[in-house]
Amino acid sequence: MQEITSPGKSALNYGVAFGIIMILEFVVMYVLDINPQDAPLVGVIINVLNYVILPFAFIYLAANNFKLNFNKGFISLSETLKIGLTVCALAALMYGIFYLIFDIIVPEFKQELLSKIQEVTVKQTPSITSEQLKMSMKFVEMFMRPYVVIPFTILMYCVIGLIHALIVGLVIKKDKPAF
């Protein structure tokens, strides 16, 4: 009997690698005290990496790995979509769990970040009233809570993974012959 590897299972290593890279980016930026508001180029680079380059690269690598090493040179669009969702959902879950642990270990991080966001908001919108600023900061603080961040991050990366997997799937798909 032939052993069959699922597309999602073959994508696990790539999802873990993607998650580790996102966590390392966060840690490096925190340790070096790099603020994307003060250095917008860094923020742009991190966003392009995390939302465009890395998801595409890891989905492509995982799909190609499945195609060549587990599926005899064939891969369907649906298998590529499974791989893309697995890679991105796993990476986002890892990042979300890391954020939760980091929030517990370093509680002052959230306050520092809120202060920086408030400072930037006042600088960008000097005519903002104190009530508007309070309302804005309450909204920001609500979205920084782990029980909001984790599901939102997973959902966002699943959508990103779906889009990238669709592109990768259209490029590398090779259906099995129907005989």
JOZITA-V991612 format. One record per residue. N is the residue number from 0. RES is the residue in one small letter. OMEGA is omega in radians with two decimals (none if undefined). NEAR is the number of other ideal C-beta (glycine too) atoms within 10 Angstrom. Layout:
# JOZITA-V991612
N;RES;OMEGA;NEAR, N;RES;OMEGA;NEAR
This chain:
# JOZITA-V991612
0;m;-3.09;3, 1;q;3.11;3, 2;e;-3.12;5, 3;i;3.08;8, 4;t;3.14;11, 5;s;3.13;14, 6;p;-3.13;23, 7;g;-3.14;19, 8;k;-3.14;14, 9;s;-3.13;21, 10;a;-3.05;31, 11;l;-3.10;14, 12;n;-3.12;15, 13;y;3.06;24, 14;g;3.10;27, 15;v;3.13;15, 16;a;3.11;18, 17;f;3.11;28, 18;g;3.13;24, 19;i;3.13;14, 20;i;3.13;16, 21;m;3.12;22, 22;i;3.13;17, 23;l;3.08;10, 24;e;3.14;18, 25;f;-3.10;16, 26;v;3.14;12, 27;v;3.14;11, 28;m;3.13;16, 29;y;-3.10;14, 30;v;-3.14;8, 31;l;3.13;9, 32;d;3.10;8, 33;i;-3.14;14, 34;n;-3.13;15, 35;p;3.09;16, 36;q;3.12;15, 37;d;3.14;11, 38;a;-3.05;12, 39;p;3.12;10, 40;l;3.11;8, 41;v;3.11;16, 42;g;3.13;15, 43;v;-3.14;11, 44;i;3.14;14, 45;i;3.14;17, 46;n;3.12;11, 47;v;3.10;11, 48;l;-3.00;15, 49;n;-3.07;19, 50;y;-3.09;15, 51;v;-2.98;12, 52;i;-3.06;12, 53;l;3.11;21, 54;p;3.13;23, 55;f;-3.09;18, 56;a;-3.10;17, 57;f;3.07;28, 58;i;3.11;32, 59;y;-3.13;22, 60;l;-3.13;18, 61;a;-3.14;28, 62;a;3.12;29, 63;n;3.08;15, 64;n;3.13;16, 65;f;-3.10;25, 66;k;-3.02;22, 67;l;-3.01;13, 68;n;-3.05;11, 69;f;-2.99;17, 70;n;3.02;19, 71;k;3.07;10, 72;g;-3.13;9, 73;f;3.04;15, 74;i;3.13;24, 75;s;3.10;16, 76;l;-3.14;15, 77;s;3.09;12, 78;e;3.10;23, 79;t;3.10;29, 80;l;3.09;19, 81;k;3.13;22, 82;i;-3.13;33, 83;g;3.11;32, 84;l;3.14;21, 85;t;-3.13;24, 86;v;-3.05;33, 87;c;3.13;30, 88;a;3.13;20, 89;l;3.12;24, 90;a;3.14;29, 91;a;3.10;25, 92;l;3.10;16, 93;m;3.14;17, 94;y;3.13;24, 95;g;3.11;20, 96;i;3.08;14, 97;f;3.14;16, 98;y;3.11;19, 99;l;3.13;15, 100;i;3.13;11, 101;f;3.12;17, 102;d;3.12;15, 103;i;-3.08;9, 104;i;-3.08;8, 105;v;-3.07;11, 106;p;-3.13;9, 107;e;3.12;7, 108;f;-3.10;14, 109;k;3.13;15, 110;q;3.09;10, 111;e;-3.14;13, 112;l;3.10;16, 113;l;3.10;14, 114;s;3.12;11, 115;k;3.13;14, 116;i;3.12;16, 117;q;3.13;15, 118;e;3.13;11, 119;v;3.13;14, 120;t;3.13;17, 121;v;-3.14;13, 122;k;-3.11;9, 123;q;-3.13;9, 124;t;-3.07;12, 125;p;-3.10;7, 126;s;-3.11;6, 127;i;3.13;13, 128;t;-3.13;9, 129;s;3.10;8, 130;e;3.12;8, 131;q;3.13;12, 132;l;3.11;14, 133;k;3.14;11, 134;m;3.13;12, 135;s;-3.11;15, 136;m;3.06;15, 137;k;3.12;9, 138;f;3.12;10, 139;v;-3.12;14, 140;e;3.12;14, 141;m;-3.12;9, 142;f;3.09;9, 143;m;3.12;16, 144;r;-3.08;12, 145;p;-3.12;17, 146;y;3.01;9, 147;v;-3.08;11, 148;v;-3.03;16, 149;i;3.13;17, 150;p;3.13;12, 151;f;3.13;13, 152;t;3.13;19, 153;i;3.13;18, 154;l;-3.13;12, 155;m;-3.13;13, 156;y;3.04;27, 157;c;3.09;16, 158;v;3.10;12, 159;i;3.13;21, 160;g;3.11;29, 161;l;-3.13;15, 162;i;3.14;16, 163;h;-3.14;24, 164;a;3.09;29, 165;l;3.12;15, 166;i;3.14;15, 167;v;-3.12;27, 168;g;3.12;22, 169;l;-3.12;10, 170;v;-2.98;10, 171;i;-3.06;16, 172;k;3.08;16, 173;k;-3.08;11, 174;d;3.08;9, 175;k;3.07;11, 176;p;-3.05;5, 177;a;3.10;4, 178;f;none;3
